[in-house]
Amino acid sequence: MLNNAILFLLQTLLGLLTLAFLLRLYFQLTKVSFQNPAAQVIVTLTNFAVKPMRRLVPSLGKLDISTLLLAYITQLVLALCTLWVKGFPLLIAGNSIWLVILAVAMIGIISMSVTIFLYAVLIQAILSWVNPHTPIAPILNNLTYPILRILRKYIPSAGNIDLSPLIFIIAAQLLLTTILIPLENSLLSTL
């Protein structure tokens, strides 16, 4: 029972930290205004690690490698801690196990990225009907515009209804449920 509580806390805290790092990265890539209070919260929560990491790892143009690396390291720590709490013998495991753990952390980053955009598109679609002028709307618009712009080129509107959010949500769910989650489960079953 204590192990379950520890696992819950680890997954919650490290998952939220990974989410904050990835949101900061995607906010930078999509040019979200950091004057927005929600963006300022993300910057404040991640500055403790991003500022020192930027001294060690430079950015590649628009891509903030240090923030992406911090998100990956957080997922790696989560995978290692989860295995350790479950009683997996990490210290005597073979070298191939470490490759599996590295791959599981990478799949965690990809899954969380897909989930971020999935919920951003979903929330944006709901808010466009309910309250399109909410303070979070500019963040959602900036975050989802690059993805939806590509889809809008190929998917015509049905009257005045934009179907690209629906298509993206379906595609993201398919990606998660048919590729990413089964891949992660099959990798974890090898441990």
C-alpha positions in Angstrom: 0.0 0.0 0.0 2.9 2.4 0.8 4.4 1.5 -2.6 1.2 2.5 -4.4 1.2 5.9 -2.6 4.9 6.5 -3.4 4.2 5.5 -7.1 1.2 7.9 -7.2 3.3 10.8 -5.8 6.2 10.1 -8.1 4.0 9.9 -11.2 2.1 13.0 -10.3 5.0 15.2 -9.4 7.4 14.1 -12.1 4.6 14.0 -14.6 3.6 17.6 -13.8 7.2 18.7 -14.0 7.6 17.0 -17.4 4.4 18.7 -18.5 5.8 22.1 -17.3 9.0 21.6 -19.2 7.3 20.6 -22.4 4.8 23.4 -22.2 7.7 25.9 -21.9 9.3 24.3 -24.9 6.2 24.4 -27.0 5.3 27.9 -25.8 8.7 29.1 -27.1 8.4 27.2 -30.4 4.9 28.6 -31.1 5.7 32.1 -29.9 3.2 32.2 -27.1 3.4 35.6 -25.3 5.2 35.2 -22.0 3.3 38.3 -20.8 0.2 36.0 -20.3 -0.2 34.9 -16.7 -0.5 31.2 -17.6 2.8 31.4 -19.5 4.4 33.3 -16.6 3.4 30.4 -14.2 5.1 27.9 -16.5 8.3 30.0 -16.7 8.3 30.5 -12.9 7.9 26.8 -12.2 10.7 25.8 -14.6 13.3 28.5 -14.1 15.0 26.6 -11.3 16.2 24.0 -13.7 16.1 25.7 -17.1 18.4 28.6 -16.3 21.3 26.4 -15.0 20.8 23.9 -17.9 21.0 26.7 -20.5 24.5 27.4 -19.3 25.5 23.8 -20.1 23.4 23.1 -23.2 23.0 25.8 -25.8 19.9 26.2 -27.9 19.8 25.2 -31.6 18.1 28.1 -33.2 14.4 28.1 -32.1 14.7 24.7 -30.4 15.5 25.0 -26.7 17.5 21.8 -26.3 18.0 22.4 -22.6 14.3 22.4 -21.8 13.7 19.3 -24.0 16.6 17.6 -22.2 15.2 18.5 -18.8 11.8 17.0 -19.8 13.6 13.8 -21.0 15.6 13.6 -17.8 12.5 14.0 -15.7 10.8 11.1 -17.6 14.0 9.0 -17.3 14.0 9.6 -13.5 10.3 8.7 -13.4 10.9 5.4 -15.2 13.9 4.5 -13.0 12.0 5.4 -9.8 9.0 3.5 -10.8 11.0 0.4 -11.5 12.9 0.8 -8.2 9.7 1.2 -6.2 8.3 -1.9 -7.9 11.4 -3.8 -6.7 13.2 -4.2 -10.1 16.9 -5.0 -9.6 18.3 -2.0 -11.4 21.8 -2.3 -10.1 22.3 -5.9 -11.4 20.3 -5.6 -14.6 22.0 -6.1 -17.9 23.0 -3.4 -20.4 20.0 -4.1 -22.7 17.6 -3.1 -19.9 19.1 0.4 -19.9 18.3 0.8 -23.6 14.7 -0.2 -22.8 14.5 2.4 -20.0 15.9 5.1 -22.3 13.3 4.2 -24.9 10.4 4.2 -22.4 11.4 7.7 -21.3 11.4 8.8 -25.0 8.0 7.3 -25.6 6.8 9.1 -22.4 8.0 12.4 -23.9 6.3 11.7 -27.2 3.1 10.6 -25.5 2.9 13.6 -23.3 3.6 15.9 -26.3 0.7 14.4 -28.2 -1.5 14.6 -25.2 -0.6 18.3 -24.7 -1.7 19.2 -28.2 -4.7 16.9 -28.0 -6.1 18.7 -24.9 -5.1 22.1 -26.3 -7.1 21.5 -29.4 -10.0 20.0 -27.4 -10.1 22.9 -24.9 -9.8 25.4 -27.7 -12.7 23.9 -29.6 -14.9 23.9 -26.5 -14.0 27.5 -25.5 -14.7 28.7 -29.1 -18.3 27.7 -28.5 -18.6 28.8 -24.8 -16.2 31.7 -24.2 -13.9 32.5 -27.1 -12.4 35.6 -25.3 -11.1 33.8 -22.2 -7.5 34.8 -21.1 -6.2 31.4 -22.1 -7.5 31.6 -25.6 -4.4 33.4 -27.1 -2.2 30.7 -25.6 -4.3 27.9 -27.1 -4.5 29.7 -30.5 -0.7 30.0 -30.7 -0.2 26.5 -29.5 -2.6 24.8 -31.9 -2.3 27.1 -34.9 0.7 25.3 -36.5 -1.0 21.9 -36.4 -4.4 23.0 -37.4 -3.1 25.2 -40.2 -1.6 22.1 -41.9 -4.9 20.2 -41.5 -7.0 23.1 -42.8 -5.1 23.0 -46.1 -6.4 19.5 -46.8 -9.7 19.4 -44.9 -12.4 21.7 -46.2 -14.9 23.4 -43.8 -18.4 21.9 -43.7 -20.4 25.1 -44.0 -19.1 27.3 -41.2 -17.8 24.4 -39.1 -14.0 23.8 -39.0 -13.5 20.0 -39.0 -9.7 20.1 -38.5 -9.9 20.0 -34.7 -12.0 16.9 -34.8 -9.7 15.2 -37.3 -6.7 16.1 -35.2 -8.3 14.7 -32.0 -9.2 11.4 -33.7 -5.7 11.1 -35.2 -4.0 11.9 -31.9 -6.1 9.4 -30.0 -5.3 6.7 -32.7 -1.6 7.5 -32.4 -1.7 7.1 -28.6 -3.9 4.0 -28.4 -2.6 2.0 -31.4 1.1 2.9 -31.4 2.6 4.7 -28.4 0.8 3.0 -25.5 1.2 -0.6 -26.9 4.9 0.2 -27.7 5.5 1.3 -24.2 3.7 -1.7 -22.7 5.6 -4.1 -24.9 8.9 -2.5 -23.9 8.0 -2.6 -20.2 7.0 -6.3 -20.5 10.6 -7.1 -21.5 11.8 -5.9 -18.1 
